[in-house]
């Protein structure tokens, strides 16, 4: 078999700095094999969006990109987010949002509760539903920690670049997020941006905003709340979108690489026939967790949903290959069971050394960075050499 005609898609999963470090190692292996420059569609989520966008929107050599990415991970992003939240021009906007939109939303919430009570008692039932709808969060959250995050990324890393100004030749990028009002995928891309419910965004977007939206973990960072013009089936309309972390909808970033998607019900439809899915998940839990109190129950609930989604995606990749819909796939998985690896290298970085690194954007130590990146590199090389040596 020859891979000269293959159309490669690369998915970089979510997982904060852990994901970015793991993906850096995977990309090293792909670069060494000459595959990285052959990627036609790059799909990213959350932490994967940070590293993916930095690659797609630069024309640095891989060696220079590698150095810059390491520097970013060692420094972390958390301090920059805090600095731009508290000590930048965005700070005034955030305070203004709290005073206007935040206060008005709080008042509206209380009024809606009172209207609901009136409805229960049968008082003024007519018209209550319409009035309650008018009072539902009247003003968008026009500034937040997430917009400060976007400003920080733009000033420090992306320098005003917009999504259509991709630097890598023959590469298309899709930066995955989630639209919370419609509970659907929202995909920023170098080809187009939007979601199937509202249509295609008529404006180009800053790369930094797309990355910040994709990485805005809901428990910490608010969603990006905007009124924007969209076109659908030839008609233009303005819609309010509330866009959050891409991991809510698809933490692996593979959904936009699945073949035979219908452009009437999806955006950024691409044609790939070989999928490389780099997954920074933890793997099968050992059962030691005891989710007793509310916070631990909620965390394990989210983890269970993510694990189920991962399992379904892994099964889908196998079925696509078995049915001939794709020519093959690679699945470097940080949480991979080491004992199941075919012919592992003698110096393999074990799962136990890396899987429980947190998914935040705090500064990484050089030791943790080296271990996680090396595991990504080793797993990717091992899978290529064992299952796809012709690549």
N, C-alpha and C positions, 0 to 999 in steps of 0.2 A: 504493500500500500504506500502511496505517496501523499504528502500533505500539501503539495504545491497549490492546489485549487481550493483548499479549505478556507472557509470564512470563519474567523475566530471571534468569539465573544468572551470578554473577561469580566467577571463579577467580583467586586470587592465588598465583602459583608460589613455590617456594622459591628461596633464593639469598642468605640473610643480609641485611646492610645494603644491598647492591646491589639486591636484590629490593624491599626496603621503600621505598627511594628511588624506584625505577622505578614501583612501584605508586602511590606518592603522586602522581606526575605523571599517571598514567592516571586516577586518581580525580579529579584536578582537571578533566580534560577531561570526564569523565562528569558531574561536578557542574555544570559550566558548561552542559552540554547538558540538564540536568534528569533525567538517567538514574540517577544514584547513588541517589536516594531511591526509585526504582522497582525496585531489585534486591530479589528475593524470597528468593534463596538465595545466601549468600556462602560459598564454599569456599576454605580457606586451607591453605598448607603452609609450615612453617619460618619464614623471614623474612617471608613473606606472612601467617603467623599472627599475628606481632607487630602489624603495622599493621592487619590485618583485625579482630582482637579489640579493639584500642584504638578502632576506629571503632564496632563493633557494641555495645560495652558502655559507651558514653558517649552523652550527649545534647547534646554541644557542637555549636555551629554548625560548618560545614565550615571556616570561616576559623580558628576557635579550634583545631579538631582539627589542621589543617595546621601551625599554629604549634607545638603540642605535639609533633607527629611530627618536625618539623625539629629541635626541641630534643633529642629523644631520639637522633636519628641523629648529631647533632653531638657529643653526649656519649658515645654508644656504650653498649653493654651489658656489654662485657668486664670493665671494672673493677668493676662491680657484682657480677658473678658471682664474681670473685676475692674481693671483700670479704666476701660472704656465705658463701663457702666457708671462709675462714680466720678470720673475726672475727665470728661470729654464733652464735646458739644451735644452728644447724645443724652447726657445726664439731664439737661434742661428739658428735653423732649420727654424723657421718661417721667420726670416730675409733673410735667404738664399733662401727660396721659393719666397719671394717678388722680390728679385733681379734677380732670374733666371726664374722660371715658370711664375711669375706675369708679369715681364717686357716683356718676349717673347710672352705671350698671348696678351698683349696690342698691341705690334707691329703687331702681326698676325691679330688682329682685324682690325687695320687700313688698312693693306694690303688687307684684304678680302673686305673691303668697296671699295677700289680703283678697285679691280678686278670686283666687282659687277657693278661699274659704267662703266667699259670697256665693260662688257657684255651687259649692257643696250644699249650702243651705237653701238653694233655689232662689236666691236674691239676684235680680238683674242678670239672669242667665244669658239672655240674648245680648249679643255683642261683646260678651266677656272674652271669648276666644280671640276675636280680632284685636281687641284692645291689648290683651296679653302678648299677642304676636308683635304688636308695635313697640312694646316695652322690652322686647328681648335684646339685651345688649345693644343699645341704640348706636353707639359710636365705636368704630374700630379701635383696637389697641395700636395706636400709630407709632409707639416707641416702647422698647422693652429691653431686657437683658439680651434677648436674641438679636435685636437690631444693633445693639452695642457690639455683640459678637461679630455680626456681619461687617460693621465698620472697622473693627480691629483686624479682621481677616483681609479686608480690602486695603487698608493702609499698610499693613505689614507684609502681605504676601501676594495679593492679586492685582494691586495697583490699577484699579478701575477697569480691569478686563471684563468683557461681557461674554455671554455664553456662545455667541456665534463666532467669536474671535479665537477659535481653537488653534493651537500652534502645531500640534503633531499632524504630520501628513497622513491622509487617508484614515483618520481616526474620528469616530463619532462618540460623544460622551452623553450618558444619561445619568443625571443626579437625582436619585429617588427620594421622594418625600411622601407625606400623607395628607390628604385634604380631609379634615375632621368633620366638616358639616355634612359631607356626602359619604364619608367613610370609604373613600376610594383612593387609588394611587394618584399622586400628583408628581409628574415627571418634568424636571427641568432638563433641557437638552440643547446641544449645539445645533440640532436640526429643528426642534420645536419644543415648546413648553406648554404645560396645561394638564387637564384631566378630561376624561371622556364625558363627564357630566356637564361641564361648562364649555368645553371646546379648547381651541388653541389660543394661547395668549398672543395678543397682537403686538406687544412690546418686548424688546430684548431685555434680559435681566442681568444684573451684576453676578459674576461667578461667586463672589463672596456671599451674596444673599442666598443663592441656591445651596451652597455648602452649609451655611449657618442653619437654614431651614431643615436640611437633611439631617443635621446633627443635633437638633434642638430636642433633647430628651425631655419628654413632657413633665416629669417630676421635678425638673430643675429649671428648664428654659421654656418660656411661653411660646406659643405658636405665632407665626407671622400672619398678621390680620390685615388684609388689604382689599380695596375695591379696585378691580382691574378690568379692562376690556378684553373680551374673548370673542372668537368667531367660530361658529358651529353651523355647518350646512349652509354656508353663505350668508348667515345673519350674524351681526355683531351686537353684543349686549354686555353690559357691565355687571359683574358678579362679585360678591364678597366671598373671599376664600380665607380659610383658617388653616394654614399649612404647618405641619409639624414633622417630627422625626420620621424618616423613611422606614425605620425598623418597625414601626407600628403596623405597617401594611405588609412589608416584605423585607425582613432583616438580611436576607441573603443577596438581594438584588438580581435574582435570576428571572423574575417574572417577565421582564421586558426582552429577554433573550429567547423565550420559548417560541418555536416556529409556528407559522400559520395564524398569527394573531390578526384580528380584523381591525383595520384602521377606523372603522365606524364606532368601535367600542373601546378603543385604546389609543394611546399616543406613542410616538417614537417607535413605530413598528420597524423592526430591523430584520435582516436576513443573515442569520449565522447558522453554521452547521457543525461547529465544534465549540463546546462551552467549557471554559475554565472557571470554576467557582471556588474562590478562596474564602474559606469560612473560619472565622475566629471564635467560634462557639466552644464551650467547655467540654462537650461530649456527654456521655452517659453519667449521671450523678451516682455517687456511691451509696446513697440512701442514709447518710449520716445526719442530714438536716431534720430538725424537729420544728416545723412551722406552727408554733403554739399561739403567740400573740398576733394581733392584727397586722403589724408591719411585715413580719416574717411570712404570714399567710399570703399577703398581697404580692410579695416578692416571688415566692415560690409559684403562685398562680401565673404571674407573668412569665416566669422561666418555663413553666409547663407548656404554656401556649407557644412560646418560641420553639421549644423542643419539638412539639408536634408539627409545627410548620416546617422545621428543618427536616424531620423524617419524611414528610410528604414530598418535599422538594427533592430529597435524595432519591426517593422512589420514582418520582417523575423523570429525573435524568436517566435512570436505568431504563424506564419504559420507552422514552424517546429514542434511546440508542437501540434498544431491542426491536422497536418497530421500524427502524430505518429512517426516522424523522431527523435525527442528527447522526453525524458520522462517529461521534465519540465525545467524551467529556473527561476532565480532570477535576478531582475534588480534594485539594489539599485542605485538611481539616485539623485545626490546632488541637481539638479534643479527641483526635483519633486514638483508638486503643492501640498502644505500641505493639502488643503481642500479635495483632492482626496485620502488621506491616510486612510485606514481602521483602526479604533481603534487606533489613534495615542497616544503615551504616554503623560501624562499631562505636562511633562517637556521637550517636543520636542524642539530641537534647530531648529528654523525656517529657511526656505530657505533664507529669507531676511537678516539673520545674516551671511550668508556664501557664497552665490552664486557669489558675485562680487569680491571675493578675487582674486588678480592677479595670472597669471600662470607662474610667473618668479621663479627663484631660490634664491631670496633674503631671508635673515633670517626672520623667522616667530616669532611673539610674542607668548608667552605661551597662551594668551587668544584666539588668532585666531586658534592656533593649537588645543586647547581643544575643541573649538566650532565645527570646521570642522570634527575632528575625532569623536566627540560624535554624530554628525548628521549621519555620516556613520554607526556607531555602531547601533544607534536607527533605522535607516531605514532598515538595514539588519535584525535585530531581528524582526521588525514588519512584514516584508514580509515573513519570515520563519514561524512565529507563525500564520499568517493569511492564507497563501496559501499553505504552505508545513510543517505542524506541525509534520509530520512523519519523517522528516530528523533528 
